[in-house]
Amino acid sequence: MEQIHINAPANDGNAEDQLYDIIDKFSACFHSSIHQLFLNLIRNFLSYDYSTFTKNIQFRLFELAKYEFAQKWLDKGKPFHYIEIEQPFAQIPDISGDNMTTENLTIDDIARELGVSKTTVSRSISGKGRISDKTRRRVLEFIEQNNYKPNLIARGLAQSRTYNIGWVVPGDSEVGSLYFYQRCMQGVIDAAAEADYDVLITTVYGHNIGGLMRVLDNHKVDGVILGQTLTEDPAIRALKKSDIPFVAIGSTEEENVVQVDNDHVTACRELSSILKLKGIHSAALIGGTEDKVVTQSRRRGFEEGMEGVQQYFYMNCRKNEEIEHAVEDVLCRKLDCIVCEDDRVCYVTLGKLKKEGVQIPAQLRVASFYNSSLIEDNQPAITSLGYEPKLLGITACRTLLAMIDGQTPQEKQMLGYEVMLRASTL
């Protein structure tokens, strides 16, 4: 005959919690009616003499429940099963009135203290259901006074929420892009924490969005933030079909997509215009892959700002060797200026120019459309555009949380930028 041994230390002062632990251990074996029976047994025995408590609970359990319990166990192909409680439970502390502590305050405690039902307390917290304003205020005032915080799992079940949001980043990002995504993610995490949300990170690889689909199919999040947008974006299309709230960091031509971005076209146009005013007659743009919307936006700004200047384009440079070959061609053509589409491209460009012994800005001017720690310590200092990725993350997350709560946000939010003129383009 198989046994379950339950140790219940006698002097830990928390007998009620121990009883509920027992329920958890046996809930997989009990039918719902037996589970409720056990609950009733606990309630009935709370006022009993604890010297006989364990004996009574064993007797009552088997006399009233053994048939259904045994049937459940036999259905699993196992022999009948009995329970042995090895030590008496500790005396249950008084949890009413002035002795009630707020550290482990539950909905049951609040309902008992205020003389209302648990449903009333739950409705007061969630703001849903029919309940008088007077009762709701009374419950909420009690909660505030006692610093009650609802359990997120229970609250999520009640509201059909996970209290998770998804943060989707490209898994094939170049090392130079990590700073941007790290700063964005920090903003997302900070804003999510303000609303008691956690962040689930998943990666996509170009058009391979298997990780994102797994998150959506398993209903693991209440909403999603995309860290990057593509010209042909399967992630956006999948999210639109799923009907889950989502926000894109970046721009897209897809309709009905909430977007948070920096105004890259305007920023790059302004910096390029300033370089043109400095007497530049020929300039090269070295950039990354053009399937990214941000790359296309920066190229457009360059073209508009450099109107009238001889322009050369070296795009889709995925590898460092491709960037270095572009620099070699610029030097052969003896152009006036190199504009780098992002910080990674600029970092590799500066390394190549140093190898070639090129003096900046005396022999060649250099600027970057994105500043980060990769290039900010270079000497001479690099003319560049400054953005705050963390603010993008904060804005995107707060927008998503508003959408989850049923609000309709502005479809596109454009954040600012800073033009930083430095020694590399004097």
Secondary structure, 3 states (H helix, E strand, C coil): CEEEEECCCCCCCCHHHHHHHHHHHHCCCCCHHHHHHHHHHHHHHCCCCCCCHHHHHHHHHHHHHHHHHHHHHHHCCCCCEEEEECCCCCCCCCCCHHHCCCCCCCHHHHHHHHCCCHHHHHHHHHCCCCCCHHHHHHHHHHHHHHCCCCCHHHHHHHHCCCCEEEEEEECCCCHHHHHHHHHHHHHHHHHHHHCCCEEEEEEEECCECHHHHHHHHCCCCCEEEECCCECCCHHHHHHHHHCCCEEEECCCCCCCCEEEEECHHHHHHHHHHHHHHCCCCEEEEECCCCCEHHHHHHHHHHHHHCCCCEEEEECCCCCHHHHHHHHHHHHHHCCCEEEECCHHHHHHHHHHHHHCCCCCCCCCEEEECCCCCCCCCCCCCCEEEECCHHHHHHHHHHHHHHHHCCCCCCCEEEECCEEECCHHHC
